[in-house]
Amino acid sequence: MTFAHDTRDALVSTAALVNTGVEPATLRTLEDLEEFVGQFGYTGARAHDERELAGVIRLRRELHRLWELDEEGVVGLVNDLLARHQALPQVVRHEGWWDWHLHAISSEAPLADRIAVESAMAMVDVVRSGELDRLRVCEAEDCDGVIVDLSKNRSRRYCDRGCGNRMAVQAYRSRKTYRG
């Protein structure tokens, strides 16, 4: 299944946001938030204050539930997010940044609200496509990070927090030790 570019980007940024809460947490300061927003190209109004940071951090836990719930639960959470934030889908384009894509909330809404609605809209596509199994938890034993597996063969096993490399090194060392 190939998702539209805005759906893919929203799924990846949602997983990244959730993973900023996995210990050791990496989204704790305004500077961390600035880096996150810049990395994922969020547009619209910004407060650049502690309240904005606190809102995004609160949202992070709620979005983590998308990886924990069954399909009915995901649909309930998505519908709740869209209703709570009064989503009204519109097709928009940002000069020099994005081609046509969906926005479902005003660009003047608080950052956490915009992230919530973008994440919910992406999940609408995931649910409608029957692709909820693309949302998984990292297979590294000591990691609770989340994954959006966008690979064709659905083979992604580890999150973006370095677990894949760490597990490969661990397997290599185990093989070397076993051989003597």
Disulfide bonds with the S-S distance in Angstrom:
none
